[in-house]
Amino acid sequence: MNAQNFYVQFCRRTARRYPFLRRFSVTTIGLILVWTIAIYTGERSTFASHITSCAWESWEEWPQDAAPHRLVFVSDPQLVDPHTYPGRPWPLSSLTEFFTDKYMARNFRLINRELDPDSIVFLGDLFDGGREWRTSQFISGEQGRWKEYGTSQWTLEYNRFGKIFFAPEQLYPRADRAITAARDRKIKTNLPGNHDLGFGTRVQIPVRDRFEAHYGDTNTVYVIANHTFISLDTPSLSAADEMTDPEHKQQARLEHVWQPANDFLNKLDAAGPKVVAEALNEYFPTARPSQGFSHEVFDPKEASRRPTADKHTAEPRLPLVLLTHVPLFRPDGDHCGSQRERGRAIPISHGYQYQNVLTPGLSSTIARKISETGDLVHVFSGDDHDYCDLVHRFNVKPWIDGKIQDKPVMKAIREITVKSFSWAMGVRRPGFQLVSMWNPVDAQGISIGGTPTTIQTHLCLLPDQLSIFINYGLLLGVTLVVLIVRGVVLSLRKPDA
């Protein structure tokens, strides 16, 4: 009773202090408070709490004196466009585009503000319809369904992508990152997906050239945190698998689709160590004096022609991480782990411009050739939109004490397929992958950290946007019922005339 009297007196004092509140009933004020809490929770606090729950310190297990490099993998943002839901009418289509962009922008900004990663790497499928937006030389797919969309549509989506992921306020919400050059955040967006280029023999060179002109070479090797990252254009490389007959009439015409990726893979044994040597030279400039370039003309994309250390010096090797948009092959039904949202495994299927996993032969070839460059310790992929964590076993030549052995052995290699970052891609709980790397090395690239592993990972889940919308709908229904009941009660209370 005392609490009730206090509440009544408080309401009366508040009404006297703010006369405009007398126009609102207790029911109206209560509904306003409930809606305020619901909107604040659904639009602010739930996003922040999901991100902060993934704090690095809560799951990292490095030695106390370690200074790990922290990286975030973002997969399949797949910007919603006319290609995503072709049958969805306006304004529902425009609202879907608006809210998916807003969802990704909000989460990406919070990742950079709360988790402050050192590097961010995208795993392909940046746009949904990128492969269908025609260039000046283009063969329309799907019976010309998208022929009215051209470079202007692609440019529009490129600008949208930039506002979400490249804008300074998105990348550097914390001022110390923006003003400290040594702490610039590394961003890699050059890994293509089948929605960016197409798949197999349907990849069109002008489309790939456009992608590379804006995002960089689709086949690259670079060093992050004393790990060699190999970014491989598997959608294009898969075209070779479709040409099983060497006398195939189209083989000569389509060879240029897979040839760049195939050449990159074949020359990786020469290119990889040279990229590693360049990275080590930044930390140990006197350990490997560079010979520089010889006076001759050559293709600047040919990584094997980089300036190198003395030929008599052993080539340095670092742990290898393979990035592929399309996951490697696994037997149908292989369990993806308990954190997968839909089913137990990635279904083995293919169709127009997609293939859920690479073929067994191509997967083995990739693992074998990359393992000749160094010790392949991890694979990260995208495409499936859901999470999958499993271990492959490939017959490859092992590395012992920095030297490759002649006899192949069965090696276990872990692959993580990263969740889609968008809530419009068939998963209720989108996510991203946190990767913590610590691998201190000497001048020869030999690890001196003394830890059993140099990579630790953690799946971070994002809010269920559909549930938020459903809660708003339920609350709206309750609000309407309350207002209707209140109206009926007030009408019954009116005194008789």
ZATI-317290 format. One record per residue (C-alpha): x, y, z; residue in one letter. Coordinates in nm, 2 decimals. Layout:
N
KETOR      px      py      pz  residu
KETOR       X       Y       Z       A
...
END
This chain:
497
KETOR      px      py      pz  residu
KETOR    0.00    0.00    0.00       M
KETOR    0.28    0.24    0.08       N
KETOR    0.44    0.17   -0.26       A
KETOR    0.10    0.24   -0.42       Q
KETOR    0.06    0.57   -0.24       N
KETOR    0.42    0.67   -0.32       F
KETOR    0.35    0.60   -0.69       Y
KETOR    0.03    0.80   -0.69       V
KETOR    0.19    1.10   -0.52       Q
KETOR    0.49    1.08   -0.76       F
KETOR    0.25    1.09   -1.06       C
KETOR    0.06    1.38   -0.92       R
KETOR    0.38    1.58   -0.85       R
KETOR    0.51    1.51   -1.19       T
KETOR    0.18    1.61   -1.35       A
KETOR    0.19    1.94   -1.16       R
KETOR    0.55    2.01   -1.27       R
KETOR    0.48    1.92   -1.63       Y
KETOR    0.12    2.02   -1.71       P
KETOR    0.13    1.87   -2.07       F
KETOR    0.15    1.52   -1.91       L
KETOR   -0.21    1.57   -1.79       R
KETOR   -0.32    1.51   -2.14       R
KETOR   -0.18    1.15   -2.13       F
KETOR   -0.35    0.87   -1.93       S
KETOR   -0.15    0.63   -1.72       V
KETOR   -0.21    0.36   -1.99       T
KETOR   -0.07    0.59   -2.26       T
KETOR    0.24    0.67   -2.05       I
KETOR    0.29    0.30   -1.97       G
KETOR    0.27    0.21   -2.34       L
KETOR    0.52    0.49   -2.43       I
KETOR    0.76    0.36   -2.16       L
KETOR    0.73    0.00   -2.29       V
KETOR    0.79    0.10   -2.65       W
KETOR    1.09    0.31   -2.55       T
KETOR    1.25    0.02   -2.37       I
KETOR    1.17   -0.22   -2.66       A
KETOR    1.31    0.01   -2.92       I
KETOR    1.62    0.09   -2.72       Y
KETOR    1.68   -0.28   -2.66       T
KETOR    1.61   -0.39   -3.02       G
KETOR    1.80   -0.10   -3.18       E
KETOR    2.09   -0.04   -2.95       R
KETOR    2.17   -0.25   -2.64       S
KETOR    2.12   -0.60   -2.80       T
KETOR    2.37   -0.52   -3.08       F
KETOR    2.63   -0.38   -2.83       A
KETOR    2.59   -0.67   -2.59       S
KETOR    2.64   -0.93   -2.87       H
KETOR    2.96   -0.77   -2.98       I
KETOR    3.11   -0.71   -2.64       T
KETOR    3.03   -1.07   -2.54       S
KETOR    3.30   -1.17   -2.79       C
KETOR    3.58   -0.97   -2.63       A
KETOR    3.91   -1.11   -2.72       W
KETOR    4.02   -1.16   -2.36       E
KETOR    3.72   -1.38   -2.28       S
KETOR    3.84   -1.66   -2.51       W
KETOR    4.21   -1.61   -2.60       E
KETOR    4.45   -1.85   -2.43       E
KETOR    4.80   -1.70   -2.51       W
KETOR    5.09   -1.66   -2.26       P
KETOR    5.06   -1.36   -2.04       Q
KETOR    5.33   -1.16   -2.23       D
KETOR    5.19   -1.23   -2.57       A
KETOR    5.08   -0.95   -2.81       A
KETOR    4.86   -1.13   -3.06       P
KETOR    4.75   -0.98   -3.39       H
KETOR    4.37   -0.98   -3.40       R
KETOR    4.18   -1.04   -3.73       L
KETOR    3.81   -1.05   -3.82       V
KETOR    3.67   -1.25   -4.11       F
KETOR    3.36   -1.12   -4.27       V
KETOR    3.19   -1.35   -4.52       S
KETOR    2.90   -1.31   -4.77       D
KETOR    2.77   -0.96   -4.70       P
KETOR    2.60   -1.01   -5.04       Q
KETOR    2.43   -0.66   -5.06       L
KETOR    2.06   -0.70   -5.13       V
KETOR    1.98   -0.58   -5.48       D
KETOR    1.72   -0.65   -5.75       P
KETOR    1.88   -1.00   -5.80       H
KETOR    1.82   -1.11   -5.44       T
KETOR    1.44   -1.12   -5.42       Y
KETOR    1.32   -1.07   -5.78       P
KETOR    0.95   -1.13   -5.70       G
KETOR    0.94   -0.91   -5.39       R
KETOR    0.72   -0.60   -5.46       P
KETOR    0.80   -0.24   -5.38       W
KETOR    0.82   -0.10   -5.11       P
KETOR    0.91   -0.43   -4.94       L
KETOR    1.22   -0.47   -5.17       S
KETOR    1.34   -0.12   -5.08       S
KETOR    1.28   -0.18   -4.71       L
KETOR    1.47   -0.51   -4.72       T
KETOR    1.77   -0.33   -4.88       E
KETOR    1.75   -0.05   -4.63       F
KETOR    1.74   -0.26   -4.32       F
KETOR    2.00   -0.51   -4.43       T
KETOR    2.24   -0.23   -4.51       D
KETOR    2.16   -0.07   -4.17       K
KETOR    2.21   -0.40   -3.99       Y
KETOR    2.56   -0.46   -4.14       M
KETOR    2.67   -0.10   -4.10       A
KETOR    2.57   -0.09   -3.73       R
KETOR    2.75   -0.42   -3.65       N
KETOR    3.06   -0.34   -3.85       F
KETOR    3.10   -0.01   -3.67       R
KETOR    3.05   -0.18   -3.33       L
KETOR    3.31   -0.44   -3.42       I
KETOR    3.57   -0.17   -3.49       N
KETOR    3.47    0.03   -3.19       R
KETOR    3.44   -0.25   -2.93       E
KETOR    3.67   -0.52   -3.06       L
KETOR    3.92   -0.30   -3.24       D
KETOR    4.07   -0.56   -3.48       P
KETOR    4.41   -0.51   -3.65       D
KETOR    4.29   -0.66   -3.98       S
KETOR    3.96   -0.73   -4.15       I
KETOR    3.94   -0.98   -4.44       V
KETOR    3.64   -1.04   -4.66       F
KETOR    3.57   -1.39   -4.79       L
KETOR    3.38   -1.31   -5.11       G
KETOR    3.02   -1.25   -5.23       D
KETOR    3.04   -0.88   -5.17       L
KETOR    2.73   -0.82   -5.39       F
KETOR    2.44   -1.05   -5.46       D
KETOR    2.40   -0.97   -5.83       G
KETOR    2.75   -0.85   -5.92       G
KETOR    2.81   -1.12   -6.18       R
KETOR    2.48   -1.03   -6.36       E
KETOR    2.54   -0.66   -6.40       W
KETOR    2.67   -0.63   -6.76       R
KETOR    2.99   -0.47   -6.88       T
KETOR    3.05   -0.34   -7.23       S
KETOR    3.13   -0.69   -7.34       Q
KETOR    2.89   -0.93   -7.17       F
KETOR    2.68   -1.23   -7.23       I
KETOR    2.36   -1.21   -7.03       S
KETOR    2.26   -1.51   -6.82       G
KETOR    1.92   -1.64   -6.71       E
KETOR    1.77   -1.58   -7.05       Q
KETOR    1.86   -1.21   -7.04       G
KETOR    1.66   -1.15   -6.73       R
KETOR    1.90   -0.88   -6.60       W
KETOR    2.01   -0.73   -6.92       K
KETOR    1.87   -0.39   -6.83       E
KETOR    2.12   -0.36   -6.54       Y
KETOR    2.47   -0.25   -6.63       G
KETOR    2.78   -0.08   -6.49       T
KETOR    2.57    0.19   -6.33       S
KETOR    2.40   -0.07   -6.11       Q
KETOR    2.74   -0.22   -6.02       W
KETOR    2.88    0.12   -5.93       T
KETOR    2.57    0.19   -5.72       L
KETOR    2.64   -0.12   -5.52       E
KETOR    3.01   -0.05   -5.50       Y
KETOR    2.93    0.29   -5.34       N
KETOR    2.69    0.12   -5.10       R
KETOR    2.95   -0.12   -5.00       F
KETOR    3.20    0.16   -4.94       G
KETOR    2.95    0.35   -4.71       K
KETOR    2.90    0.04   -4.50       I
KETOR    3.26   -0.09   -4.48       F
KETOR    3.50    0.17   -4.60       F
KETOR    3.37    0.50   -4.47       A
KETOR    3.61    0.65   -4.21       P
KETOR    3.33    0.67   -3.94       E
KETOR    3.28    0.29   -4.00       Q
KETOR    3.64    0.18   -4.00       L
KETOR    3.77    0.42   -3.73       Y
KETOR    3.50    0.50   -3.48       P
KETOR    3.79    0.52   -3.23       R
KETOR    4.00    0.83   -3.28       A
KETOR    4.33    0.66   -3.19       D
KETOR    4.31    0.43   -3.49       R
KETOR    4.24    0.71   -3.73       A
KETOR    4.53    0.93   -3.62       I
KETOR    4.80    0.67   -3.56       T
KETOR    4.95    0.56   -3.88       A
KETOR    5.12    0.25   -3.73       A
KETOR    4.78    0.13   -3.62       R
KETOR    4.60    0.16   -3.96       D
KETOR    4.35   -0.12   -4.00       R
KETOR    4.44   -0.36   -4.28       K
KETOR    4.14   -0.44   -4.51       I
KETOR    4.14   -0.72   -4.77       K
KETOR    3.85   -0.74   -5.01       T
KETOR    4.01   -0.91   -5.31       N
KETOR    3.88   -1.27   -5.26       L
KETOR    3.59   -1.31   -5.51       P
KETOR    3.28   -1.52   -5.47       G
KETOR    3.05   -1.68   -5.72       N
KETOR    2.81   -1.39   -5.69       H
KETOR    3.09   -1.15   -5.77       D
KETOR    3.23   -1.33   -6.08       L
KETOR    3.01   -1.63   -6.15       G
KETOR    3.13   -1.99   -6.13       F
KETOR    3.34   -2.22   -6.35       G
KETOR    3.31   -2.17   -6.73       T
KETOR    3.04   -1.90   -6.68       R
KETOR    3.30   -1.66   -6.53       V
KETOR    3.33   -1.37   -6.78       Q
KETOR    3.66   -1.20   -6.80       I
KETOR    3.52   -0.84   -6.82       P
KETOR    3.33   -0.90   -6.50       V
KETOR    3.65   -1.03   -6.33       R
KETOR    3.85   -0.74   -6.47       D
KETOR    3.60   -0.50   -6.32       R
KETOR    3.62   -0.67   -5.98       F
KETOR    4.00   -0.67   -5.98       E
KETOR    4.01   -0.30   -6.09       A
KETOR    3.82   -0.20   -5.77       H
KETOR    3.92   -0.47   -5.52       Y
KETOR    4.26   -0.60   -5.63       G
KETOR    4.40   -0.92   -5.78       D
KETOR    4.18   -1.22   -5.71       T
KETOR    4.49   -1.44   -5.65       N
KETOR    4.73   -1.30   -5.40       T
KETOR    4.98   -1.40   -5.13       V
KETOR    5.06   -1.18   -4.84       Y
KETOR    5.18   -1.19   -4.48       V
KETOR    4.98   -1.10   -4.17       I
KETOR    5.11   -1.16   -3.82       A
KETOR    5.39   -1.39   -3.94       N
KETOR    5.14   -1.61   -4.13       H
KETOR    5.13   -1.65   -4.51       T
KETOR    4.78   -1.59   -4.64       F
KETOR    4.70   -1.74   -4.98       I
KETOR    4.39   -1.59   -5.14       S
KETOR    4.27   -1.82   -5.42       L
KETOR    4.01   -1.75   -5.69       D
KETOR    3.84   -2.09   -5.67       T
KETOR    3.53   -1.99   -5.87       P
KETOR    3.75   -1.93   -6.17       S
KETOR    3.98   -2.22   -6.10       L
KETOR    3.68   -2.45   -6.10       S
KETOR    3.64   -2.40   -6.47       A
KETOR    3.93   -2.64   -6.53       A
KETOR    3.72   -2.92   -6.37       D
KETOR    3.45   -2.87   -6.62       E
KETOR    3.69   -2.93   -6.91       M
KETOR    3.75   -3.30   -6.84       T
KETOR    3.80   -3.38   -7.21       D
KETOR    4.14   -3.25   -7.34       P
KETOR    3.99   -3.23   -7.69       E
KETOR    3.69   -3.03   -7.57       H
KETOR    3.60   -2.78   -7.83       K
KETOR    3.57   -2.49   -7.58       Q
KETOR    3.88   -2.57   -7.39       Q
KETOR    4.11   -2.33   -7.59       A
KETOR    3.84   -2.06   -7.57       R
KETOR    3.78   -2.09   -7.20       L
KETOR    4.13   -2.16   -7.08       E
KETOR    4.18   -1.80   -6.99       H
KETOR    3.91   -1.83   -6.73       V
KETOR    4.11   -2.07   -6.50       W
KETOR    4.47   -2.01   -6.63       Q
KETOR    4.55   -1.71   -6.40       P
KETOR    4.45   -1.90   -6.09       A
KETOR    4.63   -2.21   -6.21       N
KETOR    4.95   -2.02   -6.30       D
KETOR    4.94   -1.86   -5.96       F
KETOR    4.91   -2.20   -5.79       L
KETOR    5.19   -2.35   -5.99       N
KETOR    5.43   -2.06   -5.91       K
KETOR    5.33   -2.03   -5.55       L
KETOR    5.64   -2.23   -5.44       D
KETOR    5.86   -1.96   -5.58       A
KETOR    5.64   -1.66   -5.50       A
KETOR    5.55   -1.74   -5.14       G
KETOR    5.89   -1.75   -4.98       P
KETOR    5.98   -1.42   -5.15       K
KETOR    5.68   -1.25   -5.00       V
KETOR    5.78   -1.39   -4.67       V
KETOR    6.14   -1.26   -4.71       A
KETOR    6.01   -0.91   -4.78       E
KETOR    5.80   -0.92   -4.47       A
KETOR    6.09   -1.05   -4.26       L
KETOR    6.32   -0.78   -4.40       N
KETOR    6.09   -0.52   -4.24       E
KETOR    6.17   -0.66   -3.90       Y
KETOR    6.53   -0.78   -3.97       F
KETOR    6.66   -0.54   -4.24       P
KETOR    7.03   -0.66   -4.20       T
KETOR    6.96   -1.03   -4.19       A
KETOR    6.87   -1.06   -4.56       R
KETOR    7.03   -0.81   -4.79       P
KETOR    6.81   -0.76   -5.10       S
KETOR    6.96   -0.81   -5.44       Q
KETOR    6.70   -0.59   -5.60       G
KETOR    6.56   -0.62   -5.95       F
KETOR    6.77   -0.71   -6.25       S
KETOR    6.76   -0.47   -6.54       H
KETOR    6.50   -0.64   -6.76       E
KETOR    6.13   -0.60   -6.84       V
KETOR    5.88   -0.84   -6.68       F
KETOR    5.52   -0.86   -6.57       D
KETOR    5.48   -0.68   -6.23       P
KETOR    5.22   -0.93   -6.13       K
KETOR    5.47   -1.21   -6.15       E
KETOR    5.54   -1.26   -5.78       A
KETOR    5.84   -1.48   -5.84       S
KETOR    6.03   -1.18   -5.98       R
KETOR    6.02   -0.98   -5.66       R
KETOR    6.36   -0.87   -5.51       P
KETOR    6.49   -1.15   -5.30       T
KETOR    6.75   -1.22   -5.04       A
KETOR    7.09   -1.38   -5.12       D
KETOR    7.03   -1.71   -5.31       K
KETOR    7.25   -1.89   -5.07       H
KETOR    7.03   -1.80   -4.78       T
KETOR    6.76   -2.05   -4.70       A
KETOR    6.41   -1.95   -4.81       E
KETOR    6.20   -1.86   -4.50       P
KETOR    5.86   -2.03   -4.45       R
KETOR    5.57   -1.93   -4.23       L
KETOR    5.25   -2.11   -4.14       P
KETOR    5.01   -2.10   -4.43       L
KETOR    4.64   -2.00   -4.42       V
KETOR    4.43   -2.07   -4.73       L
KETOR    4.14   -1.84   -4.81       L
KETOR    3.88   -1.98   -5.06       T
KETOR    3.53   -1.86   -5.11       H
KETOR    3.40   -2.21   -5.20       V
KETOR    3.47   -2.47   -4.93       P
KETOR    3.70   -2.77   -5.00       L
KETOR    3.54   -3.10   -5.07       F
KETOR    3.42   -3.33   -4.79       R
KETOR    3.21   -3.65   -4.80       P
KETOR    2.83   -3.58   -4.80       D
KETOR    2.70   -3.57   -4.45       G
KETOR    3.03   -3.48   -4.27       D
KETOR    2.93   -3.31   -3.95       H
KETOR    2.99   -2.94   -3.92       C
KETOR    2.98   -2.91   -3.55       G
KETOR    2.72   -2.80   -3.29       S
KETOR    2.73   -2.43   -3.38       Q
KETOR    2.58   -2.49   -3.72       R
KETOR    2.23   -2.34   -3.75       E
KETOR    2.08   -2.54   -4.04       R
KETOR    2.12   -2.92   -4.05       G
KETOR    2.43   -3.11   -3.97       R
KETOR    2.64   -3.07   -4.29       A
KETOR    2.69   -2.86   -4.60       I
KETOR    2.48   -3.03   -4.87       P
KETOR    2.68   -3.14   -5.18       I
KETOR    2.50   -2.99   -5.47       S
KETOR    2.55   -2.75   -5.77       H
KETOR    2.34   -2.55   -6.01       G
KETOR    2.34   -2.23   -6.21       Y
KETOR    2.65   -2.03   -6.12       Q
KETOR    2.72   -2.21   -5.79       Y
KETOR    2.87   -2.53   -5.64       Q
KETOR    2.85   -2.59   -5.27       N
KETOR    3.20   -2.74   -5.24       V
KETOR    3.50   -2.79   -5.47       L
KETOR    3.55   -3.12   -5.64       T
KETOR    3.76   -3.39   -5.47       P
KETOR    4.03   -3.37   -5.73       G
KETOR    4.06   -2.99   -5.72       L
KETOR    4.06   -2.99   -5.34       S
KETOR    4.34   -3.24   -5.33       S
KETOR    4.54   -3.05   -5.59       T
KETOR    4.51   -2.72   -5.41       I
KETOR    4.61   -2.88   -5.08       A
KETOR    4.91   -3.06   -5.24       R
KETOR    5.04   -2.75   -5.43       K
KETOR    5.00   -2.51   -5.13       I
KETOR    5.17   -2.76   -4.90       S
KETOR    5.47   -2.76   -5.12       E
KETOR    5.51   -2.39   -5.03       T
KETOR    5.49   -2.44   -4.66       G
KETOR    5.30   -2.59   -4.37       D
KETOR    4.93   -2.55   -4.44       L
KETOR    4.77   -2.51   -4.10       V
KETOR    4.42   -2.36   -4.16       H
KETOR    4.16   -2.30   -4.43       V
KETOR    3.89   -2.03   -4.41       F
KETOR    3.60   -2.03   -4.66       S
KETOR    3.25   -1.88   -4.71       G
KETOR    2.97   -1.93   -4.96       D
KETOR    2.75   -2.16   -4.75       D
KETOR    2.62   -1.87   -4.52       H
KETOR    2.62   -2.10   -4.22       D
KETOR    2.90   -2.21   -3.99       Y
KETOR    3.10   -2.53   -4.05       C
KETOR    3.40   -2.65   -3.86       D
KETOR    3.57   -2.97   -3.96       L
KETOR    3.90   -3.13   -4.02       V
KETOR    4.02   -3.25   -4.36       H
KETOR    4.28   -3.52   -4.42       R
KETOR    4.51   -3.47   -4.72       F
KETOR    4.80   -3.68   -4.85       N
KETOR    5.07   -3.41   -4.87       V
KETOR    5.45   -3.38   -4.81       K
KETOR    5.51   -3.26   -4.45       P
KETOR    5.75   -2.99   -4.34       W
KETOR    6.00   -3.07   -4.06       I
KETOR    6.25   -2.81   -3.93       D
KETOR    6.18   -2.59   -4.23       G
KETOR    6.24   -2.86   -4.49       K
KETOR    5.99   -3.04   -4.70       I
KETOR    6.00   -3.42   -4.68       Q
KETOR    6.00   -3.65   -4.98       D
KETOR    5.74   -3.90   -4.85       K
KETOR    5.38   -3.78   -4.83       P
KETOR    5.18   -3.84   -4.51       V
KETOR    4.82   -3.80   -4.42       M
KETOR    4.79   -3.45   -4.27       K
KETOR    4.49   -3.31   -4.08       A
KETOR    4.39   -2.95   -4.18       I
KETOR    4.11   -2.76   -4.01       R
KETOR    3.87   -2.56   -4.22       E
KETOR    3.61   -2.31   -4.09       I
KETOR    3.33   -2.19   -4.31       T
KETOR    3.24   -1.85   -4.19       V
KETOR    2.88   -1.74   -4.14       K
KETOR    2.72   -1.48   -4.35       S
KETOR    2.73   -1.12   -4.21       F
KETOR    2.38   -1.05   -4.35       S
KETOR    2.05   -1.15   -4.19       W
KETOR    1.89   -1.18   -4.54       A
KETOR    2.09   -1.49   -4.64       M
KETOR    1.89   -1.77   -4.49       G
KETOR    2.03   -1.78   -4.14       V
KETOR    1.86   -1.63   -3.84       R
KETOR    2.18   -1.56   -3.65       R
KETOR    2.45   -1.41   -3.88       P
KETOR    2.80   -1.39   -3.75       G
KETOR    3.17   -1.33   -3.82       F
KETOR    3.49   -1.51   -3.72       Q
KETOR    3.75   -1.38   -3.48       L
KETOR    4.10   -1.50   -3.53       V
KETOR    4.38   -1.43   -3.29       S
KETOR    4.74   -1.50   -3.42       M
KETOR    5.06   -1.50   -3.23       W
KETOR    5.38   -1.63   -3.39       N
KETOR    5.70   -1.46   -3.29       P
KETOR    5.98   -1.56   -3.52       V
KETOR    6.35   -1.51   -3.56       D
KETOR    6.53   -1.37   -3.87       A
KETOR    6.49   -1.70   -4.05       Q
KETOR    6.11   -1.72   -3.99       G
KETOR    6.14   -1.99   -3.73       I
KETOR    5.88   -1.97   -3.46       S
KETOR    6.01   -1.89   -3.11       I
KETOR    5.68   -1.85   -2.93       G
KETOR    5.68   -2.20   -2.78       G
KETOR    5.30   -2.25   -2.82       T
KETOR    5.14   -2.56   -2.97       P
KETOR    4.93   -2.35   -3.21       T
KETOR    4.97   -2.00   -3.36       T
KETOR    4.60   -1.95   -3.44       I
KETOR    4.30   -1.94   -3.22       Q
KETOR    3.95   -1.87   -3.35       T
KETOR    3.61   -1.78   -3.21       H
KETOR    3.26   -1.76   -3.37       L
KETOR    3.08   -1.44   -3.28       C
KETOR    2.70   -1.44   -3.34       L
KETOR    2.50   -1.13   -3.42       L
KETOR    2.14   -1.05   -3.32       P
KETOR    1.84   -1.22   -3.48       D
KETOR    1.70   -0.93   -3.67       Q
KETOR    1.38   -1.12   -3.77       L
KETOR    1.31   -1.19   -3.40       S
KETOR    1.34   -0.82   -3.33       I
KETOR    1.09   -0.74   -3.60       F
KETOR    0.86   -1.02   -3.48       I
KETOR    0.88   -0.87   -3.12       N
KETOR    0.79   -0.53   -3.26       Y
KETOR    0.49   -0.69   -3.43       G
KETOR    0.37   -0.87   -3.12       L
KETOR    0.41   -0.55   -2.91       L
KETOR    0.21   -0.36   -3.17       L
KETOR   -0.06   -0.62   -3.14       G
KETOR   -0.07   -0.59   -2.76       V
KETOR   -0.07   -0.21   -2.79       T
KETOR   -0.38   -0.22   -3.02       L
KETOR   -0.56   -0.46   -2.79       V
KETOR   -0.48   -0.24   -2.48       V
KETOR   -0.60    0.07   -2.66       L
KETOR   -0.92   -0.10   -2.78       I
KETOR   -1.00   -0.24   -2.43       V
KETOR   -0.93    0.10   -2.28       R
KETOR   -1.16    0.26   -2.53       G
KETOR   -1.44    0.01   -2.46       V
KETOR   -1.40    0.06   -2.08       V
KETOR   -1.41    0.44   -2.11       L
KETOR   -1.72    0.42   -2.32       S
KETOR   -1.90    0.20   -2.07       L
KETOR   -1.81    0.44   -1.78       R
KETOR   -1.97    0.74   -1.95       K
KETOR   -2.26    0.86   -1.73       P
KETOR   -2.61    0.84   -1.87       D
KETOR   -2.73    1.16   -2.03       A
END
